[in-house]
């Protein structure tokens, strides 16, 4: 898979993860049309590319001590940042944030595994 295909795949997987979280979790609200949700997927990808590595570096000892479970907290922080900067995403409360984080993480993990298996078959 080429670089542009990987970027498009990541945007689509983030978008599908946000849609799944909005569909399954009450008070995890996506508003707008398909284009605005795709833009949210792009913004989430950019947050994951720019801010998330610094968060992983800063919280590295906690990630090691919790055997990777602290990565869910980092993913929740990225969703909080996305919620703060976006008018089209509203997360009302901590439980929707926790459930939404788990759903977004699982959907992204499953889709990235599917993408890796397809890229190895080529």
Buried (B, 14 or more C-beta within 10 A) or exposed (E): BEEEEEBEBBBBBBBBBBBBBBEEBEBBBBEBEEEBBBBBBBBBBBBBEEBBEEBEEEBEEEBEEEEEEBBBBBBBBBBEBBBEEBEBBBBEEEEBBBBBBBBBBEBBEEBBEEBEEEEEEE
